[in-house]
Amino acid sequence: MSRQIQKQDDGKYRVWSTIAGGYIIENATEEEIAALYIKDAEVDIRWRIHYEIQRLEQRVMNE
């Protein structure tokens, strides 16, 4: 996923997403953008953990 943080004329920030084809957050502070990225990273990490555990469980069932 490609994102680009841009500074607005009023000094706040917005994030453009190539996947969404638009801004996914506008009028944001640095902290708000960090929270968005952290939330997305957490979702990704949880998905990867779930995937790995499912692979392990499947392997155990096939033994």
C-alpha positions in Angstrom: 0.0 0.0 0.0 1.4 3.3 -1.0 0.7 6.4 1.0 2.0 9.9 0.9 1.8 12.4 3.8 1.3 16.0 2.6 1.3 19.3 4.4 -1.8 21.4 4.0 -1.7 25.2 3.7 -3.1 25.5 7.3 -0.1 23.6 8.7 -2.0 20.3 9.3 -1.5 17.1 7.3 -3.3 14.7 5.1 -2.5 11.3 3.7 -3.1 10.3 0.1 -3.6 6.6 -0.6 -3.1 5.1 -4.0 -5.3 2.1 -3.0 -8.2 4.4 -2.0 -7.5 6.8 -4.8 -7.9 9.7 -2.4 -7.2 11.1 1.0 -7.7 8.7 3.8 -7.3 11.4 6.5 -7.2 15.2 6.3 -6.7 18.0 8.8 -4.7 15.7 10.9 -1.9 16.2 13.4 1.3 14.1 13.4 -0.1 12.2 16.3 -3.3 11.3 14.5 -1.4 10.1 11.4 0.9 8.0 13.7 -2.2 6.5 15.3 -3.6 5.6 11.9 -0.4 3.9 10.8 0.0 2.1 14.1 -3.6 0.8 13.9 -3.0 -0.5 10.3 0.3 -2.1 11.4 -1.5 -3.9 14.3 -4.1 -5.3 12.0 -1.4 -6.6 9.6 0.6 -8.1 12.5 -2.5 -9.9 13.9 -3.4 -11.2 10.5 0.1 -12.6 10.0 0.1 -14.3 13.4 -3.3 -15.8 12.7 -2.1 -17.1 9.3 1.0 -18.7 10.9 -1.0 -20.3 13.6 -3.5 -21.7 11.1 -0.5 -23.2 9.1 0.9 -24.8 12.2 -2.5 -26.2 13.2 -3.1 -27.6 9.7 0.4 -29.2 9.7 -0.4 -30.9 13.1 -3.7 -32.2 11.8 -2.0 -33.7 8.8 0.7 -35.6 10.8 
